[in-house]
Amino acid sequence: MRVPRQGWVLGLAAPLWALFGGPDLASALFAYLAALVVVGLVARFRPRALELRLPPLGLGLVAVAVVGPALGAAVERAPTLAENEGLLGVAEHLGDRWAMERTPAIAPGVVFTDRPQRFFVHAPGASAVSVEGAGFDAPLDAEALGHGLFRVDHHPRRDGALTAAALTIRTGEATARRPVERVVPTAHPRRLRTNPSRTLAAAVSEETDTLLVVDAEGFVASHDTADRPIDLAFIEGPGANGIAVLSADQVAMMSARSGETQMAHPLAHGTAIAAGNDAPIVPSGSGTSLVMGVGGEDPGLLLLVESGTERLADLPEGPDEIVCTWIACVASLRRTASLVVLGRERVEVPLGRPAVAMAAVDGDTVLVAVTDYSPGEPHLGNHFVQDQLLTLDLRTATITERQPTAWRSPRQAAAGDVDRGLSPMAIDAHGETLAVAFAGSDEIEVFRSGAPVPAVVDLADTPLLAPQGVARLADGTLLVSSPLAGAIGLFVRGELRKLVQLEDVDARTSAQALRLRGEHSFYEATRSGVACQSCHLHADTDHVMRNIGGRRLAPTLTVRGVAGTAPYLRDGSYPRIADLTHLSTTLLGGWLRHEAGRGEALDAFVRALPRHPPKDPPLERVREGLDVFVRAGCPTCHAFPAFTSLASVPQGSLFPESDTLASDERLDVPSLLSVGTRGPFLADGRAPTLRSVFDEAGGRHGDTESLAEEDLDALVTFLESL
């Protein structure tokens, strides 16, 4: 068998590149051209040298011997070559684009089995659309919005949960099967609450609609709840074991031991619940002291009474958490990064960063965990974080003390490293003992009166990683809840004595296990003290303006609902979610522990984060807003059905007058799905509301200058419905 001339060229180019080339296409091309010249010269002056004939087996062995080293070099250099040549994430980006541009297309491409979702289908020319899926009780009929866009609302409890990773879109007689990512969540017990006598504690799992109750001996009961339980509070009274469970659409009074529902009231947009403890805002003789926070169109605090609810106070947003004592109730607000103290008077206490957790130490003191305290101007350090505990004096409604929580220990790898007291997520005060759960460093620190340093309960060798709940019972038993483990652990004198789990860990799928590994990385702090959680509070956003990238102040983006919208980050500089690990391993000093495949696990976790449910205005108003959306040219960048072009645009074309954006900077085109729950808006946060986006953009953010006020109102209504 005669070796062709091109075979000689490739056979020579391969070892040349392996020996002298680098991880770039230019050196590979140079090696090929050099080989081409050499073989050309040999063919001209010594043509017989190229007339080698070998049997097929011999030719194969020679090819392996010659090309083998080059293949090894190619495998070794592939990641660097892909990065140098801008090829990272090409497959993911093309896959996202293919999923969006073929019709009919559906977005988002992630389906949850535990919560309601809204999907959008782009099917130009179709008069009717329905969506079918294995496990659905019946096809889901879509609502036509116009311009080839349809929307479908799906609730697993009502419609049946998806059992296969695909949906079928029917447009008239035609059908199209579209792959989706099916997410079956695991149990996630978070906040721990105790009854007044501290003989019982409980936590809810929003993902599995479960209430778990434990005592000093371990498991007491596990009860089913209404859809998506958010928070709970024990009823006041000596030894009380009644529990109020706040869910997505109701509040129910249940028996902690039997699970019997004694009373239930509809309640939309609930966010938090707490026992009122005879707080001044609770009317005397009301028969109950359960205070609830609600969001939605009319946010505030409500009082649960036998006939339903009564309004206690208006708030600018639904509170993340509520703590009440006999002096005042305190509500933590995320968007305004403040506390509202409601006692004899109403006082707002600015924090600069939203509260992560709160706990009453006594009647007149509340401890507040924050990632920083900056009530004036934001700190300008790149990704600056200073985890700390604030002491709030309820009598004066002022912050009277600040205690940084980050500690150094002999485990540190370099000067300045921190590896303890990172990302406080829960606080419990009982008597003269204070316990704080640190999700960033997998530990509980127990502070005792008179002790110079806290006792540390290291969770690294237990399943209870990234703890988000902590409580002490009356007999001193320490309880720790871990969403990753789906469990509550009981500790006696610092030793884990019992693990109460909500589900069988061995039954988890490989996809679930990968997501949980990614969730751990999301909450784990780096050696600089910063975790993803530090800015993306509760795997979302803290809505704070921060110095990101050392360039300028910019609003923290949410990480929810980004699956299928490559590339990522504000400038689209990261082609894959997995590439975000680069930031932590370089700028932030690396994580506290080494773990292979961290990027893949983080990708799996972030892709499976549910986006916030949109508003539901009248359908005709939504259609009017879509007409304005199309007329203003918005689909040019925010194309159906994912409402993004999967591209970046020069900032100069949008904000040429900006003095905070670099002239050569590019801006990623974000998806507009759930855009109404974000803010502040635009790359530099100049627009506090969606409506103000069109005032600030100077007519370049869509052709909106000619629109009437009622058109802009309709446009905003449409955006809030996405």
N, C-alpha and C positions, 0 to 999 in steps of 0.2 A: 504494500500500500504506500503510495507516494505522498509525502508531506506537502500540502499546498503552501504557496508562498506566504499567504496571510497567517498560516499556522506558525511559520518561522518568525514572523513579526511579533505575534502575540506571545510566542514562547520566549522570545528575547525580552520583550517589554515587561512581562510579568516579574522576572527576577530583578530587572533594573529598578522597577518601582519599589519592590520589596527591600532592596539593599540601599537605595539612595533617595527614594521618594519620601513624601510626607503625607499627612492626612488631609489631602486636598486634591481636587480634580486637576489642577494645573500641573502638579508634578506627575500625575498619571498620564496626562496628555503629553508632557515632555518626554516621558519614558517611551511612550508609543511612537512619537515622532523620531526619537533617537534610534529606536529599533527599526523603524521604517527606512531611515537613511542607511543604516548599517546593512540591512538585508538588500537594499537597492544596490549598494556598492558591490556587495558580494555577487549579486546576480549579474552585474555588468562585467566584473573582472574575473570572477571564479565561479561561473554558473554551475559547474559540476559539483561544487560543495553543497548545493541545495537539492541534489538529486538523491537524497537518502530515501531508501525504501525499507519499510518495516511491516511485519505482519500486524494485524489489528491489535493483538494482545501486547506486542512490543511497543507499538505506538502509544497505547494507553498507559503503559508503565512509564514511558519517557515523559508523557504529558503530566502525569501525577508528580513525577520527580521534579519537573521544571516549574510547574504551576503551583504545586502544593504550598511551598513557602509563601508565594504571593497571596494565595487564598488565606493562609493563616494571618498574614499582615493585614489583609483586607478586613477580616473579622475583628482583629484587635483595633484597627483604626476606624472602623465603621462609625461608632458614636461620635468621635471627634470630627470625622469627615462630614457627617451629616450636619453637625453644628456649624462647622466652618463654611459649608456651602448652603446654609439656610434650608436644609432638607428635613430638619426635625419637625415632626408633626404633619408632614405632607399628607400621609395616609389618613390621619384623623381629620384634617381640614377638608380633604376631598370627600371623605365619607360624610361629614356633616353637610357639605354643600350638595352632594348627590341626594341625601335624604330630604333636603329642603326644596330643591329645584325640580325634581321629577313630580309629576302630578298624577293622581292626587297626592298631596303631601300632608303630613300631620305633625303637629308640635304641641307640647314637648314630646320627645320620644322616650319618656320615662313614665311608667304606670305603677302606682302604689296600690297595694292591696288593703290598706288600712284607712284611707282618707278620701274625701271627695276631691275631684280634680276637674279642671276645665281644659279642654283641648280645642285647637283650631285646625281646620282642614281647608286647604287651598285646592279647589277643584273647579277651575275655569270652565264655563260652559255647562256645568251640572245644574239641574233644577232642584235636585234633592240629594241628600247624602245621609247615609247611616253608617254606623261603626259597629262591627261585631268582634267578639273575642271569646276564646275558650273560657268557660266559666261564667259568662254573662247569661242572665236569665232570658234576655231577648235583645235584638238589635237596638242600639241607641240612635234615635233619630236626631239629626243635627238641625240647628236653627240657621236659616239662611240670613246672612247679614248684608249681602250684596257684594258685587265686584269679585265673585267667585270664592268668597270667604264664608265659611260655616263654623259654628261653634257647637261643641258637644259637652254637656255636663255629665259626669259619671260619679256615682257614689257606690262603693263596694257593698255597703250594708243594704242598699236599695236594689242595686242592679246585679249583684253577684261580683265576686272578685276574679280578676284575670288569673288563669292557670297556665298560660303559655306565653312565650316571649314574642308575640306578634298580634297585630290587629288587622282586621280586614275592612277596607273602606269600600262601600258599595255606592256607586253613582249611577242610578238607573239600572240598566242591565249589566253594566260592567263592574268588575270587582278588582281590587288591588290589595295584595297582602304586603304589609309593612312591618319590618322588625322593630321591636321596642325593647327597652330594658325594663324588666319586671322586678320590682323591689318588694320583697316580703320582709318587713322590719322585725327586729328582735325586741324582747322586753327591755324597757329602759326606765327603771325606777330612779327618780331624780331627788327632788326635795324630800327630806325627812321631817315629819311633824310629830310631836309628842302630845299626849293628853295632859291635863293639868297636874295629875299626880305623878306623871312620868313613869307610869307602869306599862304603857303601851306606846308604840310608835308606828307610823304608817307612811307609805309612799304610793304614788300612782304612776302607772306606765301609760303614757299617752298612746304609744304605738300599739299596745295590745289590749287596751281598754280594761285595765286591771287595777284593783286596789289590794296592796299587800300589807298585812298587819302583823307585827312581831311584838314579843315581850322579852324579858330577860332570859327566858328559856329557849327562845327561837321562834319558829313559825307558830302563828296563831290562826290566821285565815287568809284566804285569797278570794276576792269577790270580783265578779264582772260588774262593770260600770256602764254608764251611757257612753256614747261615742266620744273618744279623745278627751279623757280626763286631764285637766291642766294643773289643778292645785287642790289642796284639801285643808281643812281646819277642824280640830276637835272642838266639840261643844263645851262651853265653860261649865264648871261645877265640880265639886270634889269627886274624884274617881270617874269622871264622865267618860263613856266610851262610845258616844254618838259622834259621827263624822259627817261633816258637810263636804261633799265632793263637787267641785266645779268642773263641768265638762263643756264641750264645744257649744252646746245649745240648751243647757239646763244646769240647775244646781239641785242636788238631791241630799236629803238627810238619811244616812244609813247607820245601821248598827255595826260597830267595828267587829264584833264577834260573829254575828249571824249573817250579816250582809243584807238584812231585810231593809228595804227602802220604806221609810216612814213618811216621807213627804218629798215632792219634786215640783219645781217651778221652772217653766221655760225661761231661758236667759241667753240672749244672743251676745256674742263678742265679749264674753267673760275673760278676764286676764289674770286675776289673783283673788284670794280670799283669806281672811284672817278673823280671829276672835277679837271682838271689840274691847274686852277688858274694861268695861265701864268708861270708855273714852268720852271726853266731853261732847264729841260730835254725835254720839249715840243717844237718842232721847231716852230718858228714864221711863221705865215701865213699858218698854217696847216689846218685852217678852223674849228677845234674842239680842245677841251682840255680834252677829256675823256680818262683817263688812266686806263688800265685794267690789272689785274694780272692773269696769267695762270699757271697751273701746268703741269702734264703729263711728257712726255719725254724731253721737251724743255721749262722749266719754265722761267718766266721772266715777264717784263712789256711791254704791247703793247699800241699803240696809235690808237684810232678809227678815221679813215679818211673815206671820202666819198666812196672810192673804196674798203674799207675793213679795214685792220690793218697794222700798221708799227711797227717794233720792236724798243723799247726804251732802254731796258737794260736786261741783263741776270741775273737770280737769281738762287740760289741753290734749291729753291722750290717755289711753288705758295704761295703768301702772303695771310695771313688771312684778312688783312685790309690795305687800302691805304689812306693816308692823304696828300694833296698837298697844298702848299702855294706858293707865288711868289718867295720864297727863295729856296725851295726844296720839293721833294716828299719823304714821309717816308713809307716804306713797313715793316710790321711786319711779322716775320718768326717764325713759331712754333718749328720746329725741332731743329733749331740752337739757339732758345731762344734769338733772337736778333732783332735789327732794322737796316734796310739799308737806309741811308740818301743819296738821289740822288739829289745833287745840282750842283754847279760848279765842285765839286769833289764828289767822291763816298766814303762814310765812313760807316763802320759797327760798330754798338754800341751794345756790348754784355749786356744782362740783367740777364742772369742766369735762369730766368723763362720767358716764352713767354708772350707777351702783350695780355691782355684780351680785351682791348678797347683803342682807341686813339681819340683825337679831337684837332684841331688847335685852340689855344686861340687867337692868332694874327698871323701876317705874319712870325714872327721869333720864335714862341714858340708852342710846341705840348705837351699836357698832355697825359700820358700813364698810364693806370691802369694795375697793375701786382699783383700776389699773393705773390711775394717777389722780392727783388732785390739782386742778389748774382752773380755778374759777374765773381768772382774768383771761389773759392771752394764752393761747395754747403753747405748749413747749415746742421748740423748733427742732429738737433733735430728731434725726432720721429714725423712724420706728421707735420713738422713745416710749418706754414703759417703766413705771415705778409702782409695782404692786404695794398696796398699803391698806391699813385699817384706820378708819376715821372714827373719832368719838363725837357723837352728836348729842349735845345737851338739849333736852326737850324743853327745859324751862326758859332757856334763852334762844332756842332754835339757832344755835351756832355750832360750828366745828371747833372743839376745844383742844383736840389732840390728834396727832398723826403718828402712826407707827409703821414704818416700812417693814415688810415681811420677808424680803429676800435675804437669805443667809448663805454664807460660804462654809464649806467643810473640807476636810482633807481629800475628798474625792475629786476636787476640782482639777482640771487639766492644765490651766494656765492662770496667771495672775488676773484677777478681776472676774473670773468665772463665778457664777452662782449655781447652786444645785439643790437648794432647799427653799421652801416658802414661796413657791412660784404659782401664780394664777389661783388665788383664793376663790373658792366657789361656794362655800357654805360656812356659816358661823352658828355655834350653839353656846349659849351662856346658861349655866346652872350653878347656883350658889356662888362659890368663889373659884369656879373652874370655867375656863373658856376653851372650847375646841374649835379649830379651824381646819377645813378640808382644802388641800391644795391639789388641784387637778394637774397642774403643770409639773409637779415633782412627785406625784404618787405618794402622798403622805398626809397624815393628820398630825397637827401640832396641838398639844394640850398645855395650856398655860394655867398655872395654879398660883394663887395669891402667895406672895413671899418667895416664890421660886425664881431665881435669876434668869433661867433659860427654860424654854418649853421642853416637855417630854415629846419625843418624836415616835410616831407609829409608822414604820416604813411598810408601805403596801406593795413594794416592788416584787416581792416573792409570793404575793397572793393574787387571786383573780380580780381583786377590787381596785383596778387601775382607774386613773382619772376620776377620783371620787367627786360627787356633786351633792352629797348630803351627809350630815353628821349630827348625832344627838347623843346625849347621855341620859340614861335612865336613873331612877332614884337610887338604885343599888350600886351605881357606879359603872354599870355595863356601857361600853362605848359602841354605838351603832354607826356603821358607815354604809352608804348606798353608792353603788357603781353602775351606771347605765351600761358600760361595756360588759360587765359580768352578768347583768340582768339580775342582780342579787343585792342582799343586805347582809353585811358581815357583823358578827357579835364579837367584841374584843373584851377580854378580862385581863387587867394589868398588862396591856400592850400586846397580848397574844390572841391570835384568831382562834376562837373556840367553836364557832359554828358559822356556816354559810347557808343562808336561806335564799334559794334561787326561784325565780318565777318560771323558768323553763328548763328543759333538758339541754344542756350545753352541747352534748354529744350529737344532738339532732340537728345542729346548725349546719347549713350548707356551706360549701367552700366560698360562695359569693358573700354570704353573711359574715363568715369569719374574716374575709379580706376587708370588708367594710369596717368591721370593728377594729382591726389593726390600724386602718386609716383614721378612724375616730380617735384612737389613742394618740397618734401622731399629731392630730389637729389640736388636742388639748395639751400635749407635752410641750414644755418650755424648752427653748434653746439655752445655751450657756450664757447668752447675754440677758436672759430673763424674759424674753419675748416668746409667746406662743401665738399660733394662729388665732386662738380664742381671745387673746389680749385685745385685738381690734375687732375681730369678727365675733362679737359677743353671742354666745349660744349658737354658734355656727350660722351667724347671720351678719349683722352689722351693728355697730354702736352709734352710727350716724354722726360721728365726730370728725371734725376737720383735723387732719394730721399731716405732718411732714412725711411724705412717702417718696422714697427714692432720693432724698436730699435735694429736691428741686423747689418744692412749694408746698403750701397747705392744700390738701385735697380731701374730699369726703371719702370715708371708708365705704367700699363697695360691698354689697351683699354677695355671699358665695352660694346662695340658693338659686336653683333654676338655671344654672349655667351649662348644664350638660347639653352637648350638641351645638355649642356656639363657639368653637375654636376659631381664632386664637384667643388668648386670655390676657388679663391685666389691662390697665387703663390705656396703654399704648399698643396692645396686641403683641407684645414682645415675647410672650410665652406661648408656643404653639400647642402645648398640651398641659392639662391640669397637673400631670405628674412632674412637669418641669418647674413647678413652683417650689420644689424642694431646694432648687439652686439658691434661692434667696436665703433660706435658713442655714444652709451649709456654708455660705460665704459671708454675707453681711452680718448675720446673726450668730456666727460662731459654731453652728452645728448643734444637733440635739444632745440631750444628756446621755443617751444610749445609742449604740450602733444597732441598726436593723436593716437587713437586706430587703430590697423590694419596697422601700418606704414610699417611693413615688407612685407606684402602681396601687398601693393600698390607699393613699390619700386621694388618688383619682377616683377609686371606687366609692369612697366615703362621700366626697363632694358631689359626685354625679347623682348620688342617691338622696340628696337633701331635698325635701319637698319645698316648693315655692309657696309664698303666701297666697291665700285665696283672694281673688279680686272682689271688687264691689259688684253689685248686681242691679244696676239702674234699669229703668223700663227699656224693653227691646227696641222700640221705635226711636228712642233717644240715642241708643247705641248705633243704630243704622244711620241716623243723621250725622253722628260724629265720624263714622267710617267714610261717609261721602266727603266730609271736610278733609279727612286724613288723606284720601286719594287726590282730591282737588289741590291740596297743598303740596303734592309731590313727595309726601313722607315715605311711600313704599320704595322710592329710589334707594334709600339707605336702610329702611326698616321693612324689608320685604316679607310678604306672607310666606308661610304661616308662623315662622319663628320670630318675625318682626326684627330681623337683623340681616345685613348683607354679608355677614361673616368676613368683614374687611376692616381696614383702618383708613382714615382720611387725614390729609394734612390739616393741622389745627388752623393754619392761616386761612383756609377756605371758610372756616366757621367763625373764628374769633381773631381776626387780624389786628384788632385794637387792644387785645389782651396784653397786660404788662406782667402777667404771672405765668404765661405759657411760652415755652421756647419756640422760636420761629420755625425750627426744623422738626418740631415734635409731631408725631402722628397720634391720632386718637382712635381707639377701638370703637366700633359701632356696636353698642350694647343691644341685647334683646329687650324689647319693651314689655315682655310678659311680666306681670306683677309690678310694673313700674310705679303704680300708684302707692305702693307700700315703701318706696325708697325715699331718698332725699337726705340732705340737699342735693340739687341736681346740677348738671353740667360738670365739666372736667375740673373746674376750680371751685365748685360749690356756690357759685354766685346766685343761683336761683333757689330760693327756699321752698318754693312750691312748683307743682307741675305747670300751673297757669303762668307763673312768672318766667318759665323757660322761654316762652315766645316773646316776652317783653325784652329779655336780656339778649336774645340771639341777634337782634338787629336785622331781622328779616332774612337771615341766612340759614336759620334752622328750619328749613321748609319755607315754602312760599306763603307766609302767613301775614305779611304786612297788609294785604288787601282784604283780609278776613274781617267780618263784622264781629262785635263782641259776642253775639249769640252763637256765631260759628265757632269761636274759640272756646266758649263754654261747652258746646257739643263735642268738640274735639277732646277736651279734657275728660269729659264724661266717658267717651269711648276708650281713652287710654286707661282710665281707672277700672274699666271692665275687663281688661286683658288678663 
